Amino acid sequence: MKKVFMIALMCMLTVGFLAVSAEKGFSATKYSVFCANGKVEVDSRTLTQMKTARGSGTCIIKSFDNKMDADKSAKSVGGVGASCKCK
């Protein structure tokens, strides 16, 4: 009986942890709004990866934990493809 109780408790804790993780959106993926070659882009790559792909004229405008916020930020500066300058 004690084993059954322990297994049930472990299952409930695991399910609870997964629910909290999903709710809080625990994710290692970051999304950034970049200025790359004078154009606004949203991507999940790091600055180093973007510089390798787009060249040294690439900078981060702002970073976010989710793509929706990055897309909103990009829209606020003219949208993906809009002109930008690295400072």
Backbone hydrogen bonds in HBPLUS format (Angstrom, degrees):
<---DONOR---> <-ACCEPTOR-->    atom                        ^
c    i                          cat <-CA-CA->   ^        H-A-AA   ^      H-
h    n   atom  resd res      DA  || num        DHA   H-A  angle D-A-AA Bond
n    s   type  num  typ     dist DA aas  dist angle  dist       angle   num
A0005-PHE N   A0001-MET O   3.03 MM   4  6.30 160.0  2.07 150.7 155.8     1
A0006-MET N   A0002-LYS O   2.99 MM   4  6.23 159.6  2.03 147.4 152.8     2
A0007-ILE N   A0003-LYS O   2.94 MM   4  6.14 160.0  1.98 150.9 156.2     3
A0008-ALA N   A0004-VAL O   2.94 MM   4  6.11 162.8  1.97 150.1 155.0     4
A0009-LEU N   A0005-PHE O   2.89 MM   4  6.08 157.5  1.94 148.7 155.3     5
A0010-MET N   A0006-MET O   2.93 MM   4  6.11 159.2  1.97 147.0 152.6     6
A0011-CYS N   A0007-ILE O   2.95 MM   4  6.16 156.1  2.00 148.5 155.1     7
A0012-MET N   A0008-ALA O   2.98 MM   4  6.21 160.1  2.02 149.6 154.7     8
A0013-LEU N   A0009-LEU O   2.97 MM   4  6.19 160.6  2.01 151.2 156.4     9
A0014-THR N   A0010-MET O   2.96 MM   4  6.12 156.9  2.02 146.4 152.7    10
A0015-VAL N   A0011-CYS O   2.95 MM   4  6.15 167.5  1.96 153.7 156.8    11
A0016-GLY N   A0012-MET O   2.89 MM   4  6.00 158.9  1.93 146.6 153.2    12
A0017-PHE N   A0013-LEU O   2.89 MM   4  6.06 156.5  1.94 146.2 152.3    13
A0018-LEU N   A0014-THR O   2.96 MM   4  6.19 162.2  1.99 151.6 156.4    14
A0019-ALA N   A0015-VAL O   2.94 MM   4  6.14 155.0  2.01 148.4 155.2    15
A0020-VAL N   A0016-GLY O   3.02 MM   4  6.25 160.3  2.06 148.9 153.7    16
A0021-SER N   A0017-PHE O   2.87 MM   4  6.04 160.6  1.91 150.9 157.0    17
A0022-ALA N   A0018-LEU O   2.93 MM   4  6.08 161.2  1.96 147.6 152.2    18
A0023-GLU N   A0019-ALA O   2.94 MM   4  6.05 157.6  1.99 144.6 151.4    19
A0024-LYS N   A0020-VAL O   2.91 MM   4  6.04 162.8  1.94 153.1 156.9    20
A0025-GLY N   A0021-SER O   2.97 MM   4  5.92 114.6  2.41 132.4 148.3    21
A0026-PHE N   A0021-SER O   3.09 MM   5  5.41 160.8  2.13 150.9 154.4    22
A0025-GLY N   A0022-ALA O   3.20 MM   3  4.96 142.8  2.35  91.1 102.0    23
A0031-TYR N   A0064-PHE O   2.91 MM  33  5.21 163.7  1.94 143.8 149.1    24
A0064-PHE N   A0031-TYR O   2.66 MM  33  5.21 151.7  1.74 158.2 168.4    25
A0032-SER N   A0043-ASP O   2.89 MM  11  5.65 171.2  1.90 162.9 162.9    26
A0043-ASP N   A0032-SER O   3.06 MM  11  5.65 157.4  2.11 153.9 160.9    27
A0033-VAL N   A0062-LYS O   2.77 MM  29  5.39 166.6  1.78 167.5 172.2    28
A0061-ILE N   A0033-VAL O   2.64 MM  28  5.36 166.3  1.66 159.2 162.9    29
A0062-LYS N   A0033-VAL O   3.41 MM  29  5.39 152.5  2.49 133.3 138.8    30
A0034-PHE N   A0041-GLU O   2.71 MM   7  5.08 163.1  1.73 152.9 158.3    31
A0041-GLU N   A0034-PHE O   2.90 MM   7  5.08 154.2  1.97 143.1 146.5    32
A0035-CYS N   A0059-CYS O   2.84 MM  24  5.37 159.5  1.88 155.1 160.6    33
A0059-CYS N   A0035-CYS O   2.96 MM  24  5.37 150.5  2.05 141.3 150.8    34
A0036-ALA N   A0039-LYS O   2.86 MM   3  5.30 167.5  1.88 156.1 152.5    35
A0039-LYS N   A0036-ALA O   3.08 MM   3  5.30 154.0  2.15 108.0 116.0    36
A0037-ASN N   A0057-GLY O   3.25 MM  20  5.55 159.3  2.29 133.4 139.7    37
A0084-CYS N   A0038-GLY O   3.00 MM  46  4.91 140.7  2.15 112.6 116.5    38
A0040-VAL N   A0082-ALA O   2.88 MM  42  5.39 144.6  2.01 146.5 157.6    39
A0081-GLY N   A0040-VAL O   2.83 MM  41  5.00 161.9  1.87 133.0 138.7    40
A0050-MET N   A0046-THR O   2.89 MM   4  6.17 157.5  1.95 151.6 158.2    41
A0051-LYS N   A0047-LEU O   2.83 MM   4  6.06 155.9  1.89 151.6 158.2    42
A0052-THR N   A0048-THR O   3.00 MM   4  6.23 150.2  2.09 144.6 152.6    43
A0053-ALA N   A0049-GLN O   2.99 MM   4  6.23 153.0  2.06 143.5 151.0    44
A0054-ARG N   A0050-MET O   2.62 MM   4  5.64 161.4  1.65 156.2 161.6    45
A0055-GLY N   A0051-LYS O   2.75 MM   4  4.57 139.3  1.91 118.5 127.4    46
A0070-ALA N   A0066-ASN O   3.35 MM   4  6.64 156.6  2.41 143.2 149.9    47
A0071-ASP N   A0067-LYS O   2.79 MM   4  6.01 159.0  1.83 157.2 162.7    48
A0072-LYS N   A0068-MET O   2.98 MM   4  6.23 154.5  2.05 145.4 152.3    49
A0073-SER N   A0069-ASP O   2.96 MM   4  6.18 157.2  2.01 146.3 152.2    50
A0074-ALA N   A0070-ALA O   2.90 MM   4  6.14 158.5  1.95 149.5 155.5    51
A0075-LYS N   A0071-ASP O   2.93 MM   4  6.14 156.0  1.98 145.7 152.5    52
A0076-SER N   A0072-LYS O   3.01 MM   4  6.29 143.6  2.14 141.7 151.5    53
A0076-SER N   A0073-SER O   3.09 MM   3  5.03 119.9  2.47  92.1 107.2    54
A0077-VAL N   A0074-ALA O   3.12 MM   3  5.36 147.3  2.23 103.2 112.7    55
A0079-GLY N   A0074-ALA O   2.66 MM   5  4.83 147.7  1.76 144.7 134.0    56
A0078-GLY N   A0075-LYS O   3.13 MM   3  5.13 158.9  2.18 110.6 110.4    57
A0082-ALA N   A0079-GLY O   2.99 MM   3  5.54 160.5  2.02 136.9 138.9    58
